Amino acid sequence: ITFLLNNGAFAEEDHHSHNKSSAKEKSSHSKSSLVLNDGKKWTVDHDMKENMGAIYQQFKIVSELSKSKKSTNEDAHKLSAVINASTKNIISKCKMEKKQDEAFHVLLAELFVVAADLEHPDKVESALERLARTLKSYSKYFDHSLSI
């Protein structure tokens, strides 16, 4: 758990550093930061689409297994690993402008929480629900439609 939380914190710090954000800006991110781009969805590059798509695909698998009461802790751990790897890929290849980056950070923070929660058997169900909401928000604010 500590490893995942530290990984998430490191990844978020690493992502912020490319924009040379101040510590004050980093701590001021909130749900209100999740906004459209002048009324339009934010564009999505190939890397973001591929990595968010990987999270979505693994989510669908685990969600279906969970609904049929066939999911295992290993399935949840695999989804957590996909979330962690995919977010790191997005962060490492980030080319977003500041406002787009800030909007995505709201979702990124949610993904870090979900990944950590998936490591706890008693939190898997709520983590899947949270991930579904996060993916819906992603599709609402970013030009990448995922059917949730």
C-alpha positions as CSV (number, residue, x, y, z in Angstrom):
1,I,0.0,0.0,0.0
2,T,2.7,2.4,1.0
3,F,4.5,1.5,-2.2
4,L,1.4,2.4,-4.3
5,L,0.7,5.6,-2.5
6,N,4.3,6.6,-2.7
7,N,4.4,5.7,-6.4
8,G,1.3,7.7,-7.0
9,A,2.7,10.7,-5.1
10,F,6.0,10.4,-7.0
11,A,4.2,10.1,-10.3
12,E,2.0,13.1,-9.5
13,E,5.0,15.1,-8.4
14,D,6.8,14.1,-11.6
15,H,3.9,15.1,-13.8
16,H,3.5,18.5,-12.1
17,S,7.2,19.2,-12.5
18,H,7.0,19.4,-16.2
19,N,4.7,22.4,-15.9
20,K,6.9,24.0,-13.2
21,S,3.9,24.3,-10.9
22,S,4.5,25.7,-7.5
23,A,3.7,23.7,-4.3
24,K,0.7,26.1,-3.7
25,E,-0.7,25.3,-7.2
26,K,-0.3,21.5,-6.5
27,S,-2.3,21.6,-3.3
28,S,-5.1,23.8,-4.8
29,H,-6.4,21.1,-7.2
30,S,-10.0,20.3,-6.5
31,K,-13.1,19.0,-8.4
32,S,-13.7,22.5,-9.5
33,S,-10.6,22.2,-11.7
34,L,-12.4,19.6,-13.9
35,V,-13.7,22.0,-16.6
36,L,-14.3,21.9,-20.3
37,N,-12.1,23.7,-22.8
38,D,-14.2,26.7,-23.5
39,G,-17.3,24.5,-23.6
40,K,-15.7,21.8,-25.6
41,K,-14.1,18.5,-24.6
42,W,-10.3,18.5,-24.2
43,T,-8.5,16.8,-27.1
44,V,-6.8,13.5,-26.4
45,D,-3.5,12.3,-27.9
46,H,-2.7,8.8,-28.9
47,D,-0.8,8.0,-25.7
48,M,-3.6,9.2,-23.5
49,K,-6.2,7.3,-25.5
50,E,-4.2,4.1,-25.5
51,N,-3.5,4.2,-21.8
52,M,-7.0,5.3,-20.7
53,G,-8.3,2.6,-23.1
54,A,-6.2,0.0,-21.3
55,I,-7.6,1.0,-17.9
56,Y,-11.2,0.9,-19.4
57,Q,-10.7,-2.5,-20.9
58,Q,-9.3,-4.0,-17.7
59,F,-12.1,-2.3,-15.7
60,K,-14.7,-4.0,-18.0
61,I,-13.2,-7.4,-17.4
62,V,-13.0,-7.0,-13.6
63,S,-16.4,-5.3,-13.4
64,E,-18.1,-8.2,-15.2
65,L,-16.3,-10.8,-13.0
66,S,-17.4,-8.8,-10.0
67,K,-21.0,-8.7,-11.1
68,S,-21.1,-12.4,-11.6
69,K,-19.3,-12.9,-8.2
70,K,-16.4,-14.6,-10.0
71,S,-13.7,-11.9,-9.4
72,T,-10.6,-12.7,-7.3
73,N,-8.2,-10.5,-5.4
74,E,-5.7,-11.3,-8.3
75,D,-8.2,-9.6,-10.7
76,A,-8.4,-6.5,-8.6
77,H,-4.5,-6.4,-8.3
78,K,-4.2,-6.7,-12.0
79,L,-6.5,-3.7,-12.5
80,S,-4.6,-1.8,-10.0
81,A,-1.3,-2.6,-11.9
82,V,-2.9,-1.5,-15.2
83,I,-4.0,1.8,-13.6
84,N,-0.6,2.4,-12.2
85,A,1.3,1.5,-15.4
86,S,-1.1,3.5,-17.6
87,T,-1.0,6.6,-15.4
88,K,2.8,6.5,-15.4
89,N,2.8,6.2,-19.2
90,I,0.4,9.2,-19.5
91,I,2.5,11.2,-17.1
92,S,5.8,10.4,-18.7
93,K,4.5,11.4,-22.2
94,C,2.4,14.3,-21.2
95,K,2.2,17.2,-23.7
96,M,-0.9,18.8,-22.2
97,E,-1.3,22.6,-21.9
98,K,-1.7,23.9,-18.3
99,K,-5.5,24.1,-18.1
100,Q,-5.9,20.7,-19.7
101,D,-3.3,19.2,-17.4
102,E,-5.1,20.7,-14.4
103,A,-8.4,19.2,-15.5
104,F,-6.8,15.8,-16.0
105,H,-5.1,15.9,-12.6
106,V,-8.5,15.8,-11.0
107,L,-9.0,12.4,-12.7
108,L,-5.5,11.3,-12.1
109,A,-5.9,11.8,-8.3
110,E,-9.0,9.6,-8.5
111,L,-7.1,6.9,-10.4
112,F,-4.4,6.9,-7.7
113,V,-7.0,6.4,-5.0
114,V,-8.8,3.6,-7.0
115,A,-5.5,1.8,-7.6
116,A,-4.6,1.8,-3.9
117,D,-8.1,0.7,-2.9
118,L,-8.1,-2.2,-5.3
119,E,-5.3,-3.7,-3.2
120,H,-7.7,-4.1,-0.3
121,P,-10.3,-6.9,-0.7
122,D,-12.9,-5.0,1.4
123,K,-12.6,-1.9,-0.8
124,V,-12.7,-3.5,-4.3
125,E,-16.5,-3.0,-4.8
126,S,-16.4,0.7,-3.9
127,A,-13.1,1.2,-5.9
128,L,-14.9,-0.3,-9.0
129,E,-17.8,2.2,-8.5
130,R,-15.4,5.1,-8.1
131,L,-13.5,4.0,-11.2
132,A,-16.7,3.9,-13.2
133,R,-17.5,7.5,-12.1
134,T,-14.0,8.6,-13.0
135,L,-14.1,7.0,-16.4
136,K,-17.5,8.6,-17.0
137,S,-16.0,12.0,-16.0
138,Y,-13.1,11.4,-18.3
139,S,-15.4,10.8,-21.3
140,K,-17.5,13.8,-20.3
141,Y,-14.5,16.2,-20.3
142,F,-12.1,14.6,-22.7
143,D,-12.7,13.7,-26.3
144,H,-12.5,9.9,-25.8
145,S,-15.8,8.1,-25.5
146,L,-15.9,5.1,-23.2
147,S,-19.1,3.2,-22.7
148,I,-19.7,2.8,-19.0
